[in-house]
Amino acid sequence: MVKKRSSVGYNILRPFVQVYFKLKYRPTIYGKENIPKSGGVVVCGNHRHTHDQYNVMILTKRTIHYMAKDEYFKGKFAWFYKMAGCIPVDRSIHDENAKSEAKDVLNSGGVLGIFPEGTRNEVTCKEDKLNIMYEILKDDMSKEELLNNIKYKSIRYTQVDFLIELEQKKKITKKELKEFILDPDNNLKELLKNKIVTKKEYEDSLMLPFKFGAVSLAQKTNSLILPFASTGLYIGKKGNLITKIGEPFSVKDMDLEEANKLLRKKILQLMQESEK
């Protein structure tokens, strides 16, 4: 028998989250009309910030059950994640219980939220990546100064890693690495413009490799995938936070590798459209 998760807590929280999110970040959102009004849907987007999920949540009255790491259910905000109907995932194992709950949501015609990257692609939430960045800049600033400098920049660590790779390959100098690393995206765009990096290399730097959970669950439950992308910063109106929601699509008869590549392509296109 298919288990149906309660939406009571979610429906109580949603209006408060909606007001908070809109007033604090002043987002510009496109494609609300693409959100299916019924049927199983897997919502998928790029992931840089803890508030990424709210970009779609504030636009629909449908409950979106996001899959979230189980650590969130052990801290002081555990009540919030439980009340919001999130599904805890133990990322240290192939969590079959989480997969089963996710399938239950979709089989009952509900909406599931997954970030295909599997984790936030953001330097400040990964201590090892932050330490690597600090090692490069330690002669110029303290770690505290570094944190203050990048606190609200949502720097992708995939782009930091790519810049380090470029320096190791002698495509940029150590001095340039130091200059570029505090604003990787804009500097990589300049390197692309100057043909130091290729378009594919730049695009690959924007997101982590996608895991197969989203396309696999969509295929197994005959659900649609709803892609979205957020660009800009979470710093209020000046951050120019933009969310673009694409058209839903099916991966029913596709090879999983092909389906995952298509999902990544669609999210990437939405990211690039948002920046035009």
JOJO-V179544 format. One line per field, one symbol per residue. ss: DSSP state (@ for helix, = for strand, . for the rest). psi: psi as a letter, one per 30 degrees, with the letter a starting at -180 (. if undefined). burial: + if it has 9 or more other ideal C-beta (glycine too) atoms within 8 Angstrom, else -. Layout:
ss = ???
psi = ???
burial = ???
//
This chain:
ss = .......@@@@@@@@@@@@@@@@@@..===.@@@......=====........@@@@......======@@@@....@@@@@@...===......@@@@@@@@@@@@...====........@@@.@@@@@@@@@@@.....@@@@@@@@......@@@@@@@@@@@@.....@@@@@@@@@@@@@@@@@@@@.....@@@@@@........@@@@@@@@...========.....@@@..====...=......@@@@@@@@@@@@@@@@@@@..
psi = kkkjkkgeeefeeeeeeeeeeeeefhlkkkgeffjkfllkkjkklljflfgeffeeeffkfkkjjkkkkfefgfafgeeeeeefgljkkjffljjeeeeeeeeeeefggakkkkjffflkikefgjeeeeeeeeeegffflleeeeeeegegfhkkfeeeeeeeeeeeggflleeeeeefffieeeeeeeeeeggelleeeeefffllkklfeeeeeeefghllkjklkklaligaeffhkkkkkakllkgeglkeeeeeeeeeeeeeeeeeeff.
burial = ----+---++--++--++--++--+++-++++-+++---++++++++++-++++++++++-+++++++-+-++----+--+++++++++-+---+--++-++++++++-++++++++-++++++-+--++-+++-+++----+--++-++--++++++++++++-++----+---+++-+++-++-+++-++----+---++-++++--+--+++++++-+-++++++++++++----+-++++++-++-+--+-+--++-+++-++++++--+--
//
